[in-house]
Structure formats: C-alpha cells, structure tokens
C-alpha cells in the first residue's frame, strides 16, 4: 500500500490518494485471522489443503515475467524476425501492434525486460542451452499402448530444441495414431470421421501447454490407447476452476503465454477452448471429455468411439439446413440427441450451469425453430428431438419407450399393475426397461395422488395396485 500524502486541488480542497497493490507473494487475511479465496462469484473460506495450492499459484503467476540473465542481443536475429512477422501477419492483432518495431513487440508481449529475456522470452526465443536453465521448460512424452496396455511406441521431447509453437507442430506431425478414422456410411457413399477431430486435439494440447505449472517438475504426458486418449500436464487446475465449472470459469495461469498462442492463431479465444471441445464432440456424437485434477497434475481423458452412429445423419442435416446455430445451440442439441430425452435439471447439470435462466441461450433457439420439442413446465420440462427432424434427416433410429407420451406411460403402468398387482417401483421399472425410472416414479406418484391406484407398506417397500 502506498499513500500520496496530503494533496490540494485548484479550488483549495485537500485530499489524499491511497494505492493498494495486488498481493503477489502473499495472501491476505481478515482482521480476525481468517483466509478466503475467490471462486467464481463467491468468496469461500480456505481449507487447510488450499494453503499450499495458493502459495504455488502466487509464485507461478510471476513465472512468465521473471527477468533472466540472458540478453536479447545474444539471440539470433532471424528468430526475433520470425516471431514478430508472425504476430504482425495475424488477423488477431490490432493495427497498433503491426506498426511496432521488433523490440516494441517483444516488450509488449513480455518477452524482454530492460534488454534481458524474461522466462517467457527464453521459452520462445532461446536455444536448448537457454531453455535447459529454466525451471521447468515444456517437455513432452508421447506413448502408444496396445489393447493389453503394453507400450508399443514412445517419442519424447526432452532436448529443449523447440519453442512452444514448433513443439506443438512436431507433436501433431509425430502423433500418427491420433489421425486414424472410422469409415461410416453416408447415403450411397462413405465418409471418414476421425477418432479425434484435429481441432479438438489442438485444443487439448494447447490447454496442456498454457495451463502447465512451470514451478512443478514433470512432463506433459500424451498416452494413446486403442479406445481413448489421456493428456496430463504438471500442476493442478487454477484456483476457482473445477471439473464441474470448467465450461464457464475464466482463470488464466499463464496469461502472457496464452496471449501469444492466441495471437499466433494457435488456439481459440481465452476461455473458449472447452466450449469448442464440447461442440466438436456433440457434432461427432462422441463422449464429452473426463477431467481429473489433483495437487500435482490435471488429466483429460477423451474417448474415440462414436456413441450412436444412427445420430450422424442428424448433424449432417443440421449442418446443411441450420447454419446460423450458435456453439451453445449445437452443444445442447448434441446432449439432447444422445440422451433422446433430457430433463431441464439434468441438462443444467450437464452444461455446468447454476440456474435455470442460464439455460435459455442454449435451448430457446432450438425450440423456436422446431429442432427440439418440450414437455412439462419449469423444473419438470423435458427436451427431446422433434419428430419432424428425425423424419427430415432420414434417420433410422430404433423405436424405444424412452420418449413415450405421459398418457401412454400411464396406460402402460395400469396394464402392468393389472398383470402384476402389489408391485414395487423397482419391479415395475424392471419390466419397463426402456422407460426412465424417474418418469415411472413421477407417473405412479401422480396416479396415487389422483386416487387412481393405491399404495400400501412402508416407504422403502411400498407396493402399488389398481384401485378396486
């Protein structure tokens, strides 16, 4: 904190200025000794296990701009020209940056400080000798396993010869196992669907690069199995980010590295990487990524298999006839299609939303253009694909009872209880395997409330029969 002392304006009024600087090396407490951290829009009390994480986060935030002893004059000019020309040629930088000199660009992107390379500058412009002095540079292992999880191929990048951009391109070129495709029918023809979409792979790799903790020793691990891919990077998720809110939280661990990657067209905009991953998985009918984080690392698991090939014509039809759909619309449509029918509460959970109102940007357009139809109201609202869409898309989806109308389900339960009186909910559900247990329970409770069936027994072992 810094105070200006007593100042005086033109009219003779006195005032003072107090500057409060961010706490970069320590973390603040309340007057009574309690500590809090900011998670999204909330201030939460720190647990004992959070203190070590906060200490690491405070240090890692400073890593990029720490000045090293290496001078920019020691760097070959062609490396500087290549980076600066790449930034000037990008459509993501402003005209103001394009007019800067090379040295001004390096300062602007925090690559040099008073003629010395920063850690970030060494990472981008240094050679293997310079990068080997960093704690810790980006190192990568690429390992391929067979069906018995036996290692069949390994490539590593421990020599520190490449900057982040060249390293990314080298991994993409070497990872031939990630370019395999499925051959699926497309009318009279066949089409190829990659096990892993190239844009999805790029985002997963970039995330591992830019969210790596450079204060934690360890390699970025790319483990390829016959049916899935695992990418892990050193360091836990940034404070405030969890597997349950990663779609919407915007926390940057290495903001200057992210900025360069973005401006060089190597990654999507800040915070939009997982949105793109969810969209691509929705369009290819793939499982959404599974995220696991502990104190030492973050691991993302992405499965290659197509969940339901019968849904592929739907997204071809949507791509040809509904080009104005937003990314949010496509994500929601993918989740609804693969589940056949989704309750609003379940869709909110899948989309990591915290309230019903935030669901509207995802589904309102789908409903208004009749891609999706609804049943019920408020929290009981159900979303399912419109029948006209299934017909127009030429889909051959097997008929199930999962989307059965409520009045038909009621008649089905009446018929079941006629044949099997005094049945428990679990028994009714076992005889109607295609219908969700939640729908059966809701219908039975409504029938009891309307005095159409009667119940007896304890809560756990309650049985139902038709009213005599």
KOLMI-372108 format. One line per 5 residues: number of its first residue (from 1); their letters; for each residue x, y, z of C-alpha. Coordinates in steps of 0.5 Angstrom, whole numbers, always signed. Layout:
N
NUM> A> X:Y:Z ~ ...
END
This chain:
468
1> XXXXX> +0:+0:+0 ~ +3:+7:-2 ~ +0:+14:+1 ~ +1:+20:-3 ~ +1:+25:+3
6> XXXXX> -4:+31:+3 ~ -5:+34:-4 ~ -9:+40:-6 ~ -13:+41:-12 ~ -14:+48:-16
11> XXXXX> -20:+50:-11 ~ -16:+49:-5 ~ -20:+43:-3 ~ -15:+38:+1 ~ -15:+30:-1
16> XXXXX> -10:+24:-1 ~ -9:+18:-5 ~ -8:+11:-3 ~ -6:+6:-8 ~ -7:-1:-6
21> XXXXX> -3:-6:-10 ~ -4:-14:-11 ~ -1:-19:-6 ~ +3:-22:-11 ~ +8:-26:-6
26> XXXXX> +3:-27:+0 ~ -5:-28:+1 ~ -9:-23:+6 ~ -13:-25:+12 ~ -19:-21:+15
31> XXXXX> -17:-18:+22 ~ -19:-24:+26 ~ -14:-28:+22 ~ -19:-32:+17 ~ -17:-33:+10
36> XXXXX> -21:-33:+4 ~ -21:-35:-4 ~ -25:-32:-9 ~ -28:-38:-13 ~ -33:-35:-19
41> XXXXX> -37:-30:-16 ~ -36:-33:-9 ~ -31:-32:-3 ~ -30:-38:+0 ~ -26:-40:+7
46> XXXXX> -20:-43:+5 ~ -19:-50:+8 ~ -12:-53:+10 ~ -11:-56:+4 ~ -12:-50:+0
51> XXXXX> -6:-46:+3 ~ +0:-50:-1 ~ -4:-49:-7 ~ -5:-42:-6 ~ +3:-41:-5
56> XXXXX> +4:-44:-11 ~ -1:-40:-15 ~ +2:-34:-12 ~ +9:-36:-15 ~ +7:-39:-21
61> XXXXX> +3:-33:-23 ~ +10:-29:-23 ~ +14:-34:-27 ~ +13:-31:-34 ~ +16:-24:-33
66> XXXXX> +22:-26:-28 ~ +28:-23:-32 ~ +34:-28:-33 ~ +41:-26:-34 ~ +40:-28:-42
71> XXXXX> +41:-21:-46 ~ +36:-20:-52 ~ +43:-19:-56 ~ +45:-26:-55 ~ +39:-28:-59
76> XXXXX> +40:-29:-67 ~ +36:-24:-71 ~ +32:-29:-75 ~ +29:-32:-69 ~ +26:-25:-67
81> XXXXX> +24:-23:-74 ~ +20:-30:-75 ~ +16:-29:-69 ~ +15:-21:-70 ~ +13:-22:-77
86> XXXXX> +8:-28:-75 ~ +5:-23:-70 ~ +4:-18:-75 ~ +1:-22:-80 ~ -4:-25:-75
91> XXXXX> -11:-22:-76 ~ -12:-22:-69 ~ -7:-17:-67 ~ -9:-9:-67 ~ -6:-5:-73
96> XXXXX> -3:-1:-67 ~ +2:-7:-66 ~ +3:-8:-73 ~ +6:-1:-73 ~ +11:-3:-67
101> XXXXX> +18:-4:-68 ~ +21:-11:-67 ~ +24:-9:-60 ~ +17:-6:-58 ~ +13:-12:-60
106> XXXXX> +18:-16:-55 ~ +17:-11:-50 ~ +9:-11:-51 ~ +9:-19:-50 ~ +13:-19:-44
111> XXXXX> +19:-23:-48 ~ +24:-18:-45 ~ +25:-13:-39 ~ +30:-8:-40 ~ +34:-12:-45
116> XXXXX> +34:-18:-42 ~ +30:-24:-44 ~ +24:-26:-39 ~ +23:-33:-37 ~ +17:-33:-43
121> XXXXX> +22:-30:-48 ~ +27:-35:-46 ~ +22:-40:-48 ~ +20:-37:-54 ~ +27:-34:-57
126> XXXXX> +32:-38:-53 ~ +36:-44:-56 ~ +37:-51:-52 ~ +42:-48:-47 ~ +38:-43:-45
131> XXXXX> +31:-47:-44 ~ +35:-52:-40 ~ +36:-47:-35 ~ +29:-46:-34 ~ +25:-49:-28
136> XXXXX> +22:-52:-31 ~ +21:-52:-39 ~ +16:-55:-43 ~ +18:-63:-44 ~ +13:-68:-47
141> XXXXX> +13:-75:-47 ~ +8:-79:-53 ~ +7:-86:-51 ~ +2:-91:-55 ~ +0:-97:-52
146> XXXXX> -4:-103:-55 ~ -10:-107:-52 ~ -6:-110:-47 ~ -4:-103:-44 ~ +3:-106:-47
151> XXXXX> +8:-100:-49 ~ +9:-100:-57 ~ +12:-94:-58 ~ +15:-88:-55 ~ +17:-81:-57
156> XXXXX> +20:-75:-52 ~ +22:-68:-53 ~ +27:-67:-47 ~ +32:-63:-51 ~ +29:-56:-51
161> XXXXX> +31:-55:-58 ~ +24:-52:-60 ~ +19:-46:-58 ~ +12:-48:-56 ~ +10:-47:-63
166> XXXXX> +15:-51:-66 ~ +14:-56:-61 ~ +6:-57:-62 ~ +7:-58:-69 ~ +12:-63:-68
171> XXXXX> +8:-67:-64 ~ +2:-66:-69 ~ +6:-69:-74 ~ +9:-75:-70 ~ +2:-77:-67
176> XXXXX> +0:-81:-73 ~ -4:-86:-68 ~ -9:-80:-67 ~ -10:-79:-74 ~ -14:-86:-75
181> XXXXX> -21:-85:-77 ~ -28:-89:-77 ~ -31:-91:-84 ~ -38:-89:-84 ~ -44:-90:-89
186> XXXXX> -46:-83:-92 ~ -52:-85:-96 ~ -49:-88:-103 ~ -42:-86:-100 ~ -38:-87:-94
191> XXXXX> -34:-82:-90 ~ -29:-81:-85 ~ -30:-79:-78 ~ -23:-78:-74 ~ -22:-82:-68
196> XXXXX> -20:-75:-65 ~ -22:-68:-69 ~ -16:-64:-71 ~ -18:-58:-68 ~ -20:-62:-61
201> XXXXX> -13:-65:-61 ~ -10:-58:-62 ~ -14:-55:-56 ~ -13:-61:-51 ~ -5:-60:-53
206> XXXXX> -5:-52:-52 ~ -9:-53:-46 ~ -4:-57:-43 ~ +2:-52:-45 ~ -1:-46:-43
211> XXXXX> -4:-49:-36 ~ +2:-52:-34 ~ +5:-50:-28 ~ +12:-48:-29 ~ +14:-49:-22
216> XXXXX> +12:-56:-22 ~ +17:-61:-25 ~ +14:-66:-29 ~ +13:-68:-37 ~ +7:-67:-41
221> XXXXX> +4:-74:-42 ~ +0:-76:-48 ~ -2:-83:-47 ~ -5:-86:-53 ~ -10:-93:-52
226> XXXXX> -14:-96:-57 ~ -20:-93:-55 ~ -18:-87:-51 ~ -13:-81:-50 ~ -10:-79:-44
231> XXXXX> -7:-72:-44 ~ -4:-70:-37 ~ +0:-63:-35 ~ +4:-62:-29 ~ +0:-57:-24
236> XXXXX> -7:-58:-21 ~ -13:-53:-24 ~ -12:-46:-23 ~ -16:-44:-16 ~ -23:-43:-17
241> XXXXX> -23:-48:-23 ~ -26:-55:-22 ~ -28:-61:-27 ~ -36:-58:-25 ~ -35:-51:-28
246> XXXXX> -29:-51:-33 ~ -34:-49:-38 ~ -35:-42:-35 ~ -30:-41:-31 ~ -24:-36:-34
251> XXXXX> -18:-36:-30 ~ -11:-36:-33 ~ -5:-39:-30 ~ +0:-36:-36 ~ -4:-30:-39
256> XXXXX> +2:-28:-43 ~ +4:-35:-46 ~ -4:-35:-47 ~ -4:-28:-51 ~ +2:-30:-55
261> XXXXX> -1:-37:-57 ~ -8:-34:-59 ~ -5:-28:-63 ~ -1:-33:-67 ~ -8:-37:-69
266> XXXXX> -5:-43:-65 ~ -11:-43:-60 ~ -18:-41:-59 ~ -20:-34:-55 ~ -19:-34:-48
271> XXXXX> -24:-39:-44 ~ -27:-42:-51 ~ -23:-48:-51 ~ -27:-53:-48 ~ -33:-50:-51
276> XXXXX> -30:-52:-58 ~ -28:-59:-55 ~ -36:-60:-53 ~ -38:-57:-59 ~ -34:-62:-63
281> XXXXX> -36:-68:-59 ~ -43:-66:-60 ~ -42:-66:-68 ~ -39:-73:-68 ~ -43:-76:-63
286> XXXXX> -37:-77:-58 ~ -37:-77:-51 ~ -35:-71:-47 ~ -28:-71:-44 ~ -27:-73:-37
291> XXXXX> -23:-69:-33 ~ -19:-71:-26 ~ -15:-66:-22 ~ -10:-67:-16 ~ -5:-63:-13
296> XXXXX> +1:-65:-18 ~ -3:-66:-25 ~ -9:-65:-29 ~ -11:-71:-33 ~ -16:-70:-39
301> XXXXX> -19:-77:-42 ~ -22:-77:-49 ~ -26:-83:-52 ~ -25:-84:-59 ~ -32:-88:-60
306> XXXXX> -38:-86:-63 ~ -44:-86:-58 ~ -49:-87:-63 ~ -48:-88:-71 ~ -55:-87:-72
311> XXXXX> -55:-80:-70 ~ -50:-78:-75 ~ -55:-76:-81 ~ -58:-71:-76 ~ -52:-67:-75
316> XXXXX> -51:-67:-83 ~ -58:-65:-84 ~ -57:-59:-78 ~ -50:-57:-82 ~ -54:-56:-88
321> XXXXX> -60:-53:-86 ~ -59:-49:-80 ~ -52:-46:-81 ~ -54:-40:-76 ~ -54:-44:-70
326> XXXXX> -49:-42:-64 ~ -44:-46:-61 ~ -48:-46:-55 ~ -54:-49:-59 ~ -50:-54:-62
331> XXXXX> -47:-57:-55 ~ -54:-57:-52 ~ -57:-61:-59 ~ -52:-66:-58 ~ -53:-67:-51
336> XXXXX> -61:-68:-52 ~ -60:-72:-58 ~ -55:-77:-55 ~ -60:-78:-49 ~ -66:-78:-53
341> XXXXX> -70:-74:-48 ~ -67:-70:-42 ~ -70:-66:-36 ~ -68:-59:-35 ~ -65:-60:-29
346> XXXXX> -60:-66:-32 ~ -59:-61:-38 ~ -57:-55:-33 ~ -52:-60:-29 ~ -49:-63:-36
351> XXXXX> -48:-56:-38 ~ -45:-54:-31 ~ -50:-48:-30 ~ -52:-46:-24 ~ -59:-43:-25
356> XXXXX> -65:-45:-30 ~ -65:-38:-33 ~ -58:-39:-36 ~ -60:-45:-40 ~ -64:-40:-45
361> XXXXX> -59:-39:-49 ~ -57:-46:-50 ~ -64:-48:-52 ~ -69:-43:-54 ~ -67:-42:-61
366> XXXXX> -67:-50:-62 ~ -75:-50:-59 ~ -77:-44:-63 ~ -74:-47:-70 ~ -77:-53:-68
371> XXXXX> -71:-58:-68 ~ -73:-59:-61 ~ -79:-60:-57 ~ -81:-59:-50 ~ -86:-63:-45
376> XXXXX> -88:-60:-38 ~ -86:-54:-34 ~ -81:-51:-30 ~ -76:-56:-27 ~ -80:-61:-30
381> XXXXX> -79:-59:-37 ~ -77:-65:-42 ~ -73:-63:-48 ~ -73:-68:-54 ~ -72:-68:-61
386> XXXXX> -78:-66:-65 ~ -81:-72:-70 ~ -80:-68:-76 ~ -73:-67:-75 ~ -72:-75:-75
391> XXXXX> -76:-76:-81 ~ -73:-70:-85 ~ -66:-72:-83 ~ -67:-79:-86 ~ -65:-82:-79
396> XXXXX> -66:-90:-78 ~ -67:-89:-70 ~ -70:-95:-67 ~ -76:-94:-63 ~ -76:-94:-56
401> XXXXX> -80:-92:-50 ~ -76:-87:-47 ~ -80:-82:-50 ~ -86:-84:-49 ~ -92:-79:-48
406> XXXXX> -94:-79:-41 ~ -101:-81:-42 ~ -99:-87:-46 ~ -94:-89:-40 ~ -100:-88:-35
411> XXXXX> -104:-93:-39 ~ -98:-98:-39 ~ -97:-98:-32 ~ -104:-99:-31 ~ -103:-105:-35
416> XXXXX> -97:-107:-32 ~ -101:-107:-25 ~ -107:-111:-28 ~ -102:-117:-29 ~ -97:-116:-23
421> XXXXX> -101:-113:-17 ~ -98:-111:-11 ~ -91:-109:-15 ~ -86:-104:-12 ~ -83:-99:-16
426> XXXXX> -77:-103:-18 ~ -81:-108:-20 ~ -85:-104:-25 ~ -78:-101:-27 ~ -75:-107:-29
431> XXXXX> -81:-109:-33 ~ -81:-103:-37 ~ -73:-102:-38 ~ -73:-97:-44 ~ -77:-92:-39
436> XXXXX> -73:-88:-34 ~ -74:-90:-27 ~ -75:-82:-26 ~ -81:-82:-31 ~ -84:-88:-28
441> XXXXX> -84:-86:-21 ~ -87:-79:-23 ~ -93:-82:-26 ~ -94:-87:-21 ~ -94:-81:-15
446> XXXXX> -99:-77:-20 ~ -103:-83:-20 ~ -103:-84:-13 ~ -105:-77:-11 ~ -111:-77:-16
451> XXXXX> -113:-84:-13 ~ -113:-88:-19 ~ -108:-93:-16 ~ -107:-95:-8 ~ -101:-96:-4
456> XXXXX> -99:-100:+2 ~ -93:-102:+6 ~ -87:-98:+9 ~ -83:-92:+5 ~ -78:-97:+3
461> XXXXX> -82:-103:+1 ~ -88:-99:-1 ~ -93:-103:-6 ~ -98:-101:-11 ~ -104:-104:-14
466> XXX> -110:-101:-18 ~ -116:-99:-14 ~ -121:-104:-14
END
